[in-house]
């Protein structure tokens, strides 16, 4: 099915980005700061591209408080 292939492709893409941004023991402080900034930018891009995610985060924050 095309839907399953698309989901697998998206999952693989996310995992490759996640493994790239993972802190490694031999990373310098500058590289770690860069990886953290890239992770934050990625989070903001995902929020901007998905209003449903934003709505889900809002409901989660309401549920916590």
mmCIF file as Biopython writes it, N, C-alpha, C and O atoms, coordinates in Angstrom:
data_model
#
loop_
_atom_site.group_PDB
_atom_site.id
_atom_site.type_symbol
_atom_site.label_atom_id
_atom_site.label_alt_id
_atom_site.label_comp_id
_atom_site.label_asym_id
_atom_site.label_entity_id
_atom_site.label_seq_id
_atom_site.pdbx_PDB_ins_code
_atom_site.Cartn_x
_atom_site.Cartn_y
_atom_site.Cartn_z
_atom_site.occupancy
_atom_site.B_iso_or_equiv
_atom_site.auth_seq_id
_atom_site.auth_asym_id
_atom_site.pdbx_PDB_model_num
ATOM 1   N N  . UNK A ? 1  ? 0.832  -1.181 0.000  1.0 0.0 1  A 1 
ATOM 2   C CA . UNK A ? 1  ? 0.000  0.000  0.000  1.0 0.0 1  A 1 
ATOM 3   C C  . UNK A ? 1  ? 0.879  1.248  0.000  1.0 0.0 1  A 1 
ATOM 4   O O  . UNK A ? 1  ? 1.958  1.262  0.593  1.0 0.0 1  A 1 
ATOM 5   N N  . UNK A ? 2  ? 0.414  2.268  -0.657 1.0 0.0 2  A 1 
ATOM 6   C CA . UNK A ? 2  ? 1.166  3.511  -0.728 1.0 0.0 2  A 1 
ATOM 7   C C  . UNK A ? 2  ? 1.235  4.211  0.621  1.0 0.0 2  A 1 
ATOM 8   O O  . UNK A ? 2  ? 2.249  4.824  0.953  1.0 0.0 2  A 1 
ATOM 9   N N  . UNK A ? 3  ? 0.174  4.124  1.393  1.0 0.0 3  A 1 
ATOM 10  C CA . UNK A ? 3  ? 0.141  4.772  2.700  1.0 0.0 3  A 1 
ATOM 11  C C  . UNK A ? 3  ? 1.190  4.158  3.628  1.0 0.0 3  A 1 
ATOM 12  O O  . UNK A ? 3  ? 1.887  4.877  4.343  1.0 0.0 3  A 1 
ATOM 13  N N  . UNK A ? 4  ? 1.296  2.850  3.617  1.0 0.0 4  A 1 
ATOM 14  C CA . UNK A ? 4  ? 2.283  2.179  4.463  1.0 0.0 4  A 1 
ATOM 15  C C  . UNK A ? 4  ? 3.704  2.533  4.042  1.0 0.0 4  A 1 
ATOM 16  O O  . UNK A ? 4  ? 4.572  2.729  4.892  1.0 0.0 4  A 1 
ATOM 17  N N  . UNK A ? 5  ? 3.948  2.615  2.738  1.0 0.0 5  A 1 
ATOM 18  C CA . UNK A ? 5  ? 5.274  2.984  2.250  1.0 0.0 5  A 1 
ATOM 19  C C  . UNK A ? 5  ? 5.620  4.407  2.646  1.0 0.0 5  A 1 
ATOM 20  O O  . UNK A ? 5  ? 6.758  4.695  3.018  1.0 0.0 5  A 1 
ATOM 21  N N  . UNK A ? 6  ? 4.638  5.298  2.567  1.0 0.0 6  A 1 
ATOM 22  C CA . UNK A ? 6  ? 4.874  6.692  2.950  1.0 0.0 6  A 1 
ATOM 23  C C  . UNK A ? 6  ? 5.163  6.804  4.441  1.0 0.0 6  A 1 
ATOM 24  O O  . UNK A ? 6  ? 6.044  7.562  4.847  1.0 0.0 6  A 1 
ATOM 25  N N  . UNK A ? 7  ? 4.433  6.059  5.253  1.0 0.0 7  A 1 
ATOM 26  C CA . UNK A ? 7  ? 4.669  6.087  6.693  1.0 0.0 7  A 1 
ATOM 27  C C  . UNK A ? 7  ? 6.049  5.526  7.027  1.0 0.0 7  A 1 
ATOM 28  O O  . UNK A ? 7  ? 6.754  6.078  7.872  1.0 0.0 7  A 1 
ATOM 29  N N  . UNK A ? 8  ? 6.436  4.441  6.375  1.0 0.0 8  A 1 
ATOM 30  C CA . UNK A ? 8  ? 7.762  3.872  6.601  1.0 0.0 8  A 1 
ATOM 31  C C  . UNK A ? 8  ? 8.857  4.835  6.167  1.0 0.0 8  A 1 
ATOM 32  O O  . UNK A ? 8  ? 9.876  4.963  6.844  1.0 0.0 8  A 1 
ATOM 33  N N  . UNK A ? 9  ? 8.654  5.510  5.048  1.0 0.0 9  A 1 
ATOM 34  C CA . UNK A ? 9  ? 9.624  6.477  4.556  1.0 0.0 9  A 1 
ATOM 35  C C  . UNK A ? 9  ? 9.756  7.649  5.525  1.0 0.0 9  A 1 
ATOM 36  O O  . UNK A ? 9  ? 10.867 8.088  5.821  1.0 0.0 9  A 1 
ATOM 37  N N  . UNK A ? 10 ? 8.627  8.154  6.019  1.0 0.0 10 A 1 
ATOM 38  C CA . UNK A ? 10 ? 8.661  9.258  6.980  1.0 0.0 10 A 1 
ATOM 39  C C  . UNK A ? 10 ? 9.338  8.821  8.270  1.0 0.0 10 A 1 
ATOM 40  O O  . UNK A ? 10 ? 10.116 9.577  8.851  1.0 0.0 10 A 1 
ATOM 41  N N  . UNK A ? 11 ? 9.048  7.610  8.721  1.0 0.0 11 A 1 
ATOM 42  C CA . UNK A ? 11 ? 9.657  7.092  9.948  1.0 0.0 11 A 1 
ATOM 43  C C  . UNK A ? 11 ? 11.171 6.945  9.789  1.0 0.0 11 A 1 
ATOM 44  O O  . UNK A ? 11 ? 11.934 7.293  10.691 1.0 0.0 11 A 1 
ATOM 45  N N  . UNK A ? 12 ? 11.596 6.429  8.639  1.0 0.0 12 A 1 
ATOM 46  C CA . UNK A ? 12 ? 13.036 6.288  8.379  1.0 0.0 12 A 1 
ATOM 47  C C  . UNK A ? 12 ? 13.733 7.639  8.308  1.0 0.0 12 A 1 
ATOM 48  O O  . UNK A ? 12 ? 14.853 7.794  8.796  1.0 0.0 12 A 1 
ATOM 49  N N  . UNK A ? 13 ? 13.067 8.618  7.695  1.0 0.0 13 A 1 
ATOM 50  C CA . UNK A ? 13 ? 13.644 9.960  7.617  1.0 0.0 13 A 1 
ATOM 51  C C  . UNK A ? 13 ? 13.796 10.568 9.001  1.0 0.0 13 A 1 
ATOM 52  O O  . UNK A ? 13 ? 14.825 11.163 9.320  1.0 0.0 13 A 1 
ATOM 53  N N  . UNK A ? 14 ? 12.767 10.414 9.816  1.0 0.0 14 A 1 
ATOM 54  C CA . UNK A ? 14 ? 12.823 10.957 11.169 1.0 0.0 14 A 1 
ATOM 55  C C  . UNK A ? 14 ? 13.933 10.284 11.978 1.0 0.0 14 A 1 
ATOM 56  O O  . UNK A ? 14 ? 14.657 10.955 12.712 1.0 0.0 14 A 1 
ATOM 57  N N  . UNK A ? 15 ? 14.067 8.986  11.848 1.0 0.0 15 A 1 
ATOM 58  C CA . UNK A ? 15 ? 15.113 8.265  12.588 1.0 0.0 15 A 1 
ATOM 59  C C  . UNK A ? 15 ? 16.508 8.681  12.145 1.0 0.0 15 A 1 
ATOM 60  O O  . UNK A ? 15 ? 17.413 8.773  12.974 1.0 0.0 15 A 1 
ATOM 61  N N  . UNK A ? 16 ? 16.699 8.935  10.852 1.0 0.0 16 A 1 
ATOM 62  C CA . UNK A ? 16 ? 18.019 9.353  10.388 1.0 0.0 16 A 1 
ATOM 63  C C  . UNK A ? 16 ? 18.361 10.745 10.907 1.0 0.0 16 A 1 
ATOM 64  O O  . UNK A ? 16 ? 19.507 11.003 11.276 1.0 0.0 16 A 1 
ATOM 65  N N  . UNK A ? 17 ? 17.384 11.638 10.939 1.0 0.0 17 A 1 
ATOM 66  C CA . UNK A ? 17 ? 17.620 12.975 11.509 1.0 0.0 17 A 1 
ATOM 67  C C  . UNK A ? 17 ? 17.887 12.865 12.999 1.0 0.0 17 A 1 
ATOM 68  O O  . UNK A ? 17 ? 18.775 13.536 13.524 1.0 0.0 17 A 1 
ATOM 69  N N  . UNK A ? 18 ? 17.134 12.035 13.674 1.0 0.0 18 A 1 
ATOM 70  C CA . UNK A ? 18 ? 17.302 11.846 15.112 1.0 0.0 18 A 1 
ATOM 71  C C  . UNK A ? 18 ? 18.691 11.287 15.436 1.0 0.0 18 A 1 
ATOM 72  O O  . UNK A ? 18 ? 19.318 11.719 16.403 1.0 0.0 18 A 1 
ATOM 73  N N  . UNK A ? 19 ? 19.171 10.341 14.644 1.0 0.0 19 A 1 
ATOM 74  C CA . UNK A ? 19 ? 20.494 9.775  14.899 1.0 0.0 19 A 1 
ATOM 75  C C  . UNK A ? 19 ? 21.594 10.790 14.592 1.0 0.0 19 A 1 
ATOM 76  O O  . UNK A ? 19 ? 22.634 10.789 15.251 1.0 0.0 19 A 1 
ATOM 77  N N  . UNK A ? 20 ? 21.377 11.655 13.601 1.0 0.0 20 A 1 
ATOM 78  C CA . UNK A ? 20 ? 22.352 12.693 13.292 1.0 0.0 20 A 1 
ATOM 79  C C  . UNK A ? 20 ? 22.447 13.714 14.423 1.0 0.0 20 A 1 
ATOM 80  O O  . UNK A ? 20 ? 23.540 14.182 14.742 1.0 0.0 20 A 1 
ATOM 81  N N  . UNK A ? 21 ? 21.312 14.062 15.033 1.0 0.0 21 A 1 
ATOM 82  C CA . UNK A ? 21 ? 21.295 15.082 16.078 1.0 0.0 21 A 1 
ATOM 83  C C  . UNK A ? 21 ? 21.597 14.527 17.468 1.0 0.0 21 A 1 
ATOM 84  O O  . UNK A ? 21 ? 21.613 15.276 18.445 1.0 0.0 21 A 1 
ATOM 85  N N  . UNK A ? 22 ? 21.834 13.237 17.560 1.0 0.0 22 A 1 
ATOM 86  C CA . UNK A ? 22 ? 22.142 12.614 18.849 1.0 0.0 22 A 1 
ATOM 87  C C  . UNK A ? 22 ? 23.524 13.068 19.328 1.0 0.0 22 A 1 
ATOM 88  O O  . UNK A ? 22 ? 24.474 13.135 18.549 1.0 0.0 22 A 1 
ATOM 89  N N  . UNK A ? 23 ? 23.617 13.380 20.631 1.0 0.0 23 A 1 
ATOM 90  C CA . UNK A ? 23 ? 24.897 13.808 21.201 1.0 0.0 23 A 1 
ATOM 91  C C  . UNK A ? 23 ? 25.845 12.621 21.266 1.0 0.0 23 A 1 
ATOM 92  O O  . UNK A ? 23 ? 25.498 11.547 21.757 1.0 0.0 23 A 1 
ATOM 93  N N  . UNK A ? 24 ? 27.034 12.843 20.765 1.0 0.0 24 A 1 
ATOM 94  C CA . UNK A ? 24 ? 28.053 11.811 20.833 1.0 0.0 24 A 1 
ATOM 95  C C  . UNK A ? 24 ? 29.143 12.251 21.801 1.0 0.0 24 A 1 
ATOM 96  O O  . UNK A ? 24 ? 29.326 13.444 22.042 1.0 0.0 24 A 1 
ATOM 97  N N  . UNK A ? 25 ? 29.847 11.305 22.341 1.0 0.0 25 A 1 
ATOM 98  C CA . UNK A ? 25 ? 30.814 11.587 23.388 1.0 0.0 25 A 1 
ATOM 99  C C  . UNK A ? 25 ? 31.969 12.464 22.895 1.0 0.0 25 A 1 
ATOM 100 O O  . UNK A ? 25 ? 32.508 13.265 23.659 1.0 0.0 25 A 1 
ATOM 101 N N  . UNK A ? 26 ? 32.346 12.317 21.637 1.0 0.0 26 A 1 
ATOM 102 C CA . UNK A ? 26 ? 33.488 13.073 21.133 1.0 0.0 26 A 1 
ATOM 103 C C  . UNK A ? 26 ? 33.103 14.399 20.472 1.0 0.0 26 A 1 
ATOM 104 O O  . UNK A ? 26 ? 33.955 15.039 19.857 1.0 0.0 26 A 1 
ATOM 105 N N  . UNK A ? 27 ? 31.834 14.827 20.584 1.0 0.0 27 A 1 
ATOM 106 C CA . UNK A ? 27 ? 31.401 16.112 20.034 1.0 0.0 27 A 1 
ATOM 107 C C  . UNK A ? 27 ? 31.954 17.263 20.868 1.0 0.0 27 A 1 
ATOM 108 O O  . UNK A ? 27 ? 32.001 17.195 22.096 1.0 0.0 27 A 1 
ATOM 109 N N  . UNK A ? 28 ? 32.367 18.311 20.179 1.0 0.0 28 A 1 
ATOM 110 C CA . UNK A ? 28 ? 32.811 19.503 20.892 1.0 0.0 28 A 1 
ATOM 111 C C  . UNK A ? 28 ? 31.589 20.288 21.370 1.0 0.0 28 A 1 
ATOM 112 O O  . UNK A ? 28 ? 30.460 19.997 20.974 1.0 0.0 28 A 1 
ATOM 113 N N  . UNK A ? 29 ? 31.825 21.275 22.215 1.0 0.0 29 A 1 
ATOM 114 C CA . UNK A ? 29 ? 30.722 22.073 22.759 1.0 0.0 29 A 1 
ATOM 115 C C  . UNK A ? 29 ? 30.002 22.819 21.638 1.0 0.0 29 A 1 
ATOM 116 O O  . UNK A ? 29 ? 28.779 22.950 21.674 1.0 0.0 29 A 1 
ATOM 117 N N  . UNK A ? 30 ? 30.735 23.303 20.656 1.0 0.0 30 A 1 
ATOM 118 C CA . UNK A ? 30 ? 30.133 24.022 19.536 1.0 0.0 30 A 1 
ATOM 119 C C  . UNK A ? 30 ? 29.224 23.108 18.716 1.0 0.0 30 A 1 
ATOM 120 O O  . UNK A ? 30 ? 28.151 23.529 18.284 1.0 0.0 30 A 1 
ATOM 121 N N  . UNK A ? 31 ? 29.636 21.883 18.504 1.0 0.0 31 A 1 
ATOM 122 C CA . UNK A ? 31 ? 28.822 20.917 17.757 1.0 0.0 31 A 1 
ATOM 123 C C  . UNK A ? 31 ? 27.565 20.574 18.556 1.0 0.0 31 A 1 
ATOM 124 O O  . UNK A ? 31 ? 26.482 20.459 17.982 1.0 0.0 31 A 1 
ATOM 125 N N  . UNK A ? 32 ? 27.696 20.413 19.856 1.0 0.0 32 A 1 
ATOM 126 C CA . UNK A ? 32 ? 26.535 20.109 20.694 1.0 0.0 32 A 1 
ATOM 127 C C  . UNK A ? 32 ? 25.530 21.253 20.653 1.0 0.0 32 A 1 
ATOM 128 O O  . UNK A ? 32 ? 24.326 21.022 20.542 1.0 0.0 32 A 1 
ATOM 129 N N  . UNK A ? 33 ? 26.020 22.485 20.743 1.0 0.0 33 A 1 
ATOM 130 C CA . UNK A ? 33 ? 25.126 23.650 20.675 1.0 0.0 33 A 1 
ATOM 131 C C  . UNK A ? 33 ? 24.438 23.702 19.311 1.0 0.0 33 A 1 
ATOM 132 O O  . UNK A ? 33 ? 23.246 23.996 19.229 1.0 0.0 33 A 1 
ATOM 133 N N  . UNK A ? 34 ? 25.182 23.418 18.244 1.0 0.0 34 A 1 
ATOM 134 C CA . UNK A ? 34 ? 24.590 23.388 16.902 1.0 0.0 34 A 1 
ATOM 135 C C  . UNK A ? 34 ? 23.515 22.328 16.776 1.0 0.0 34 A 1 
ATOM 136 O O  . UNK A ? 34 ? 22.472 22.572 16.169 1.0 0.0 34 A 1 
ATOM 137 N N  . UNK A ? 35 ? 23.756 21.153 17.343 1.0 0.0 35 A 1 
ATOM 138 C CA . UNK A ? 35 ? 22.764 20.080 17.281 1.0 0.0 35 A 1 
ATOM 139 C C  . UNK A ? 35 ? 21.509 20.438 18.071 1.0 0.0 35 A 1 
ATOM 140 O O  . UNK A ? 35 ? 20.393 20.129 17.652 1.0 0.0 35 A 1 
ATOM 141 N N  . UNK A ? 36 ? 21.695 21.088 19.210 1.0 0.0 36 A 1 
ATOM 142 C CA . UNK A ? 36 ? 20.536 21.516 19.998 1.0 0.0 36 A 1 
ATOM 143 C C  . UNK A ? 36 ? 19.739 22.562 19.232 1.0 0.0 36 A 1 
ATOM 144 O O  . UNK A ? 36 ? 18.510 22.504 19.202 1.0 0.0 36 A 1 
ATOM 145 N N  . UNK A ? 37 ? 20.428 23.521 18.610 1.0 0.0 37 A 1 
ATOM 146 C CA . UNK A ? 37 ? 19.727 24.535 17.814 1.0 0.0 37 A 1 
ATOM 147 C C  . UNK A ? 37 ? 18.989 23.913 16.628 1.0 0.0 37 A 1 
ATOM 148 O O  . UNK A ? 37 ? 17.860 24.300 16.328 1.0 0.0 37 A 1 
ATOM 149 N N  . UNK A ? 38 ? 19.616 22.959 15.962 1.0 0.0 38 A 1 
ATOM 150 C CA . UNK A ? 38 ? 18.937 22.283 14.857 1.0 0.0 38 A 1 
ATOM 151 C C  . UNK A ? 38 ? 17.710 21.516 15.332 1.0 0.0 38 A 1 
ATOM 152 O O  . UNK A ? 38 ? 16.689 21.484 14.645 1.0 0.0 38 A 1 
ATOM 153 N N  . UNK A ? 39 ? 17.810 20.901 16.504 1.0 0.0 39 A 1 
ATOM 154 C CA . UNK A ? 39 ? 16.664 20.178 17.056 1.0 0.0 39 A 1 
ATOM 155 C C  . UNK A ? 39 ? 15.517 21.147 17.365 1.0 0.0 39 A 1 
ATOM 156 O O  . UNK A ? 39 ? 14.357 20.845 17.084 1.0 0.0 39 A 1 
ATOM 157 N N  . UNK A ? 40 ? 15.838 22.297 17.937 1.0 0.0 40 A 1 
ATOM 158 C CA . UNK A ? 40 ? 14.811 23.301 18.258 1.0 0.0 40 A 1 
ATOM 159 C C  . UNK A ? 40 ? 14.173 23.824 16.975 1.0 0.0 40 A 1 
ATOM 160 O O  . UNK A ? 40 ? 12.952 23.964 16.903 1.0 0.0 40 A 1 
ATOM 161 N N  . UNK A ? 41 ? 14.995 24.116 15.953 1.0 0.0 41 A 1 
ATOM 162 C CA . UNK A ? 41 ? 14.454 24.575 14.669 1.0 0.0 41 A 1 
ATOM 163 C C  . UNK A ? 41 ? 13.556 23.505 14.061 1.0 0.0 41 A 1 
ATOM 164 O O  . UNK A ? 41 ? 12.500 23.825 13.514 1.0 0.0 41 A 1 
ATOM 165 N N  . UNK A ? 42 ? 13.956 22.255 14.147 1.0 0.0 42 A 1 
ATOM 166 C CA . UNK A ? 42 ? 13.132 21.169 13.629 1.0 0.0 42 A 1 
ATOM 167 C C  . UNK A ? 42 ? 11.795 21.062 14.337 1.0 0.0 42 A 1 
ATOM 168 O O  . UNK A ? 42 ? 10.767 20.799 13.711 1.0 0.0 42 A 1 
ATOM 169 N N  . UNK A ? 43 ? 11.816 21.266 15.642 1.0 0.0 43 A 1 
ATOM 170 C CA . UNK A ? 43 ? 10.566 21.228 16.406 1.0 0.0 43 A 1 
ATOM 171 C C  . UNK A ? 43 ? 9.637  22.347 15.951 1.0 0.0 43 A 1 
ATOM 172 O O  . UNK A ? 43 ? 8.445  22.120 15.741 1.0 0.0 43 A 1 
ATOM 173 N N  . UNK A ? 44 ? 10.181 23.556 15.797 1.0 0.0 44 A 1 
ATOM 174 C CA . UNK A ? 44 ? 9.347  24.673 15.350 1.0 0.0 44 A 1 
ATOM 175 C C  . UNK A ? 44 ? 8.809  24.444 13.941 1.0 0.0 44 A 1 
ATOM 176 O O  . UNK A ? 44 ? 7.666  24.805 13.658 1.0 0.0 44 A 1 
ATOM 177 N N  . UNK A ? 45 ? 9.598  23.859 13.062 1.0 0.0 45 A 1 
ATOM 178 C CA . UNK A ? 45 ? 9.127  23.582 11.707 1.0 0.0 45 A 1 
ATOM 179 C C  . UNK A ? 45 ? 8.001  22.556 11.734 1.0 0.0 45 A 1 
ATOM 180 O O  . UNK A ? 45 ? 7.011  22.699 11.017 1.0 0.0 45 A 1 
ATOM 181 N N  . UNK A ? 46 ? 8.148  21.523 12.559 1.0 0.0 46 A 1 
ATOM 182 C CA . UNK A ? 46 ? 7.077  20.525 12.644 1.0 0.0 46 A 1 
ATOM 183 C C  . UNK A ? 46 ? 5.799  21.147 13.194 1.0 0.0 46 A 1 
ATOM 184 O O  . UNK A ? 46 ? 4.705  20.817 12.737 1.0 0.0 46 A 1 
ATOM 185 N N  . UNK A ? 47 ? 5.927  22.037 14.163 1.0 0.0 47 A 1 
ATOM 186 C CA . UNK A ? 47 ? 4.737  22.692 14.714 1.0 0.0 47 A 1 
ATOM 187 C C  . UNK A ? 47 ? 4.085  23.580 13.662 1.0 0.0 47 A 1 
ATOM 188 O O  . UNK A ? 47 ? 2.862  23.589 13.528 1.0 0.0 47 A 1 
ATOM 189 N N  . UNK A ? 48 ? 4.888  24.320 12.921 1.0 0.0 48 A 1 
ATOM 190 C CA . UNK A ? 48 ? 4.322  25.198 11.895 1.0 0.0 48 A 1 
ATOM 191 C C  . UNK A ? 48 ? 3.663  24.423 10.764 1.0 0.0 48 A 1 
ATOM 192 O O  . UNK A ? 48 ? 2.681  24.884 10.184 1.0 0.0 48 A 1 
ATOM 193 N N  . UNK A ? 49 ? 4.198  23.249 10.447 1.0 0.0 49 A 1 
ATOM 194 C CA . UNK A ? 49 ? 3.639  22.480 9.339  1.0 0.0 49 A 1 
ATOM 195 C C  . UNK A ? 49 ? 2.418  21.654 9.734  1.0 0.0 49 A 1 
ATOM 196 O O  . UNK A ? 49 ? 1.692  21.168 8.866  1.0 0.0 49 A 1 
ATOM 197 N N  . UNK A ? 50 ? 2.190  21.497 11.011 1.0 0.0 50 A 1 
ATOM 198 C CA . UNK A ? 50 ? 1.090  20.644 11.423 1.0 0.0 50 A 1 
ATOM 199 C C  . UNK A ? 50 ? 0.211  21.338 12.468 1.0 0.0 50 A 1 
ATOM 200 O O  . UNK A ? 50 ? 0.529  21.322 13.657 1.0 0.0 50 A 1 
ATOM 201 N N  . UNK A ? 51 ? -0.871 21.934 12.033 1.0 0.0 51 A 1 
ATOM 202 C CA . UNK A ? 51 ? -1.767 22.558 13.006 1.0 0.0 51 A 1 
ATOM 203 C C  . UNK A ? 51 ? -2.402 21.528 13.947 1.0 0.0 51 A 1 
ATOM 204 O O  . UNK A ? 51 ? -2.780 21.864 15.070 1.0 0.0 51 A 1 
ATOM 205 N N  . UNK A ? 52 ? -2.517 20.292 13.499 1.0 0.0 52 A 1 
ATOM 206 C CA . UNK A ? 52 ? -3.070 19.260 14.363 1.0 0.0 52 A 1 
ATOM 207 C C  . UNK A ? 52 ? -2.114 18.964 15.515 1.0 0.0 52 A 1 
ATOM 208 O O  . UNK A ? 52 ? -2.556 18.701 16.633 1.0 0.0 52 A 1 
ATOM 209 N N  . UNK A ? 53 ? -0.816 19.003 15.255 1.0 0.0 53 A 1 
ATOM 210 C CA . UNK A ? 53 ? 0.167  18.822 16.308 1.0 0.0 53 A 1 
ATOM 211 C C  . UNK A ? 53 ? 0.079  19.971 17.305 1.0 0.0 53 A 1 
ATOM 212 O O  . UNK A ? 53 ? 0.153  19.757 18.515 1.0 0.0 53 A 1 
ATOM 213 N N  . UNK A ? 54 ? -0.078 21.178 16.800 1.0 0.0 54 A 1 
ATOM 214 C CA . UNK A ? 54 ? -0.208 22.343 17.675 1.0 0.0 54 A 1 
ATOM 215 C C  . UNK A ? 54 ? -1.456 22.213 18.551 1.0 0.0 54 A 1 
ATOM 216 O O  . UNK A ? 54 ? -1.408 22.508 19.745 1.0 0.0 54 A 1 
ATOM 217 N N  . UNK A ? 55 ? -2.549 21.782 17.976 1.0 0.0 55 A 1 
ATOM 218 C CA . UNK A ? 55 ? -3.772 21.582 18.746 1.0 0.0 55 A 1 
ATOM 219 C C  . UNK A ? 55 ? -3.574 20.487 19.789 1.0 0.0 55 A 1 
ATOM 220 O O  . UNK A ? 55 ? -4.034 20.626 20.923 1.0 0.0 55 A 1 
ATOM 221 N N  . UNK A ? 56 ? -2.900 19.409 19.424 1.0 0.0 56 A 1 
ATOM 222 C CA . UNK A ? 56 ? -2.627 18.336 20.376 1.0 0.0 56 A 1 
ATOM 223 C C  . UNK A ? 56 ? -1.728 18.798 21.521 1.0 0.0 56 A 1 
ATOM 224 O O  . UNK A ? 56 ? -1.957 18.423 22.672 1.0 0.0 56 A 1 
ATOM 225 N N  . UNK A ? 57 ? -0.716 19.601 21.223 1.0 0.0 57 A 1 
ATOM 226 C CA . UNK A ? 57 ? 0.145  20.145 22.278 1.0 0.0 57 A 1 
ATOM 227 C C  . UNK A ? 57 ? -0.642 21.057 23.214 1.0 0.0 57 A 1 
ATOM 228 O O  . UNK A ? 57 ? -0.453 21.027 24.430 1.0 0.0 57 A 1 
ATOM 229 N N  . UNK A ? 58 ? -1.530 21.870 22.630 1.0 0.0 58 A 1 
ATOM 230 C CA . UNK A ? 58 ? -2.363 22.754 23.452 1.0 0.0 58 A 1 
ATOM 231 C C  . UNK A ? 58 ? -3.251 21.936 24.391 1.0 0.0 58 A 1 
ATOM 232 O O  . UNK A ? 58 ? -3.372 22.266 25.571 1.0 0.0 58 A 1 
ATOM 233 N N  . UNK A ? 59 ? -3.857 20.899 23.887 1.0 0.0 59 A 1 
ATOM 234 C CA . UNK A ? 59 ? -4.714 20.053 24.726 1.0 0.0 59 A 1 
ATOM 235 C C  . UNK A ? 59 ? -3.887 19.350 25.792 1.0 0.0 59 A 1 
ATOM 236 O O  . UNK A ? 59 ? -4.350 19.188 26.921 1.0 0.0 59 A 1 
ATOM 237 N N  . UNK A ? 60 ? -2.668 18.928 25.454 1.0 0.0 60 A 1 
ATOM 238 C CA . UNK A ? 60 ? -1.802 18.280 26.435 1.0 0.0 60 A 1 
ATOM 239 C C  . UNK A ? 60 ? -1.413 19.247 27.543 1.0 0.0 60 A 1 
ATOM 240 O O  . UNK A ? 60 ? -1.428 18.877 28.717 1.0 0.0 60 A 1 
ATOM 241 N N  . UNK A ? 61 ? -1.064 20.482 27.188 1.0 0.0 61 A 1 
ATOM 242 C CA . UNK A ? 61 ? -0.725 21.463 28.215 1.0 0.0 61 A 1 
ATOM 243 C C  . UNK A ? 61 ? -1.929 21.777 29.104 1.0 0.0 61 A 1 
ATOM 244 O O  . UNK A ? 61 ? -1.782 21.929 30.317 1.0 0.0 61 A 1 
ATOM 245 N N  . UNK A ? 62 ? -3.106 21.874 28.510 1.0 0.0 62 A 1 
ATOM 246 C CA . UNK A ? 62 ? -4.333 22.111 29.300 1.0 0.0 62 A 1 
ATOM 247 C C  . UNK A ? 62 ? -4.569 20.946 30.249 1.0 0.0 62 A 1 
ATOM 248 O O  . UNK A ? 62 ? -4.955 21.151 31.400 1.0 0.0 62 A 1 
ATOM 249 N N  . UNK A ? 63 ? -4.341 19.731 29.778 1.0 0.0 63 A 1 
ATOM 250 C CA . UNK A ? 63 ? -4.575 18.551 30.615 1.0 0.0 63 A 1 
ATOM 251 C C  . UNK A ? 63 ? -3.592 18.506 31.787 1.0 0.0 63 A 1 
ATOM 252 O O  . UNK A ? 63 ? -3.934 18.039 32.873 1.0 0.0 63 A 1 
ATOM 253 N N  . UNK A ? 64 ? -2.367 18.994 31.560 1.0 0.0 64 A 1 
ATOM 254 C CA . UNK A ? 64 ? -1.367 18.990 32.633 1.0 0.0 64 A 1 
ATOM 255 C C  . UNK A ? 64 ? -1.715 20.008 33.703 1.0 0.0 64 A 1 
ATOM 256 O O  . UNK A ? 64 ? -1.548 19.749 34.895 1.0 0.0 64 A 1 
ATOM 257 N N  . UNK A ? 65 ? -2.187 21.136 33.285 1.0 0.0 65 A 1 
ATOM 258 C CA . UNK A ? 65 ? -2.530 22.187 34.259 1.0 0.0 65 A 1 
ATOM 259 C C  . UNK A ? 65 ? -3.942 22.012 34.717 1.0 0.0 65 A 1 
ATOM 260 O O  . UNK A ? 65 ? -4.426 22.793 35.537 1.0 0.0 65 A 1 
#
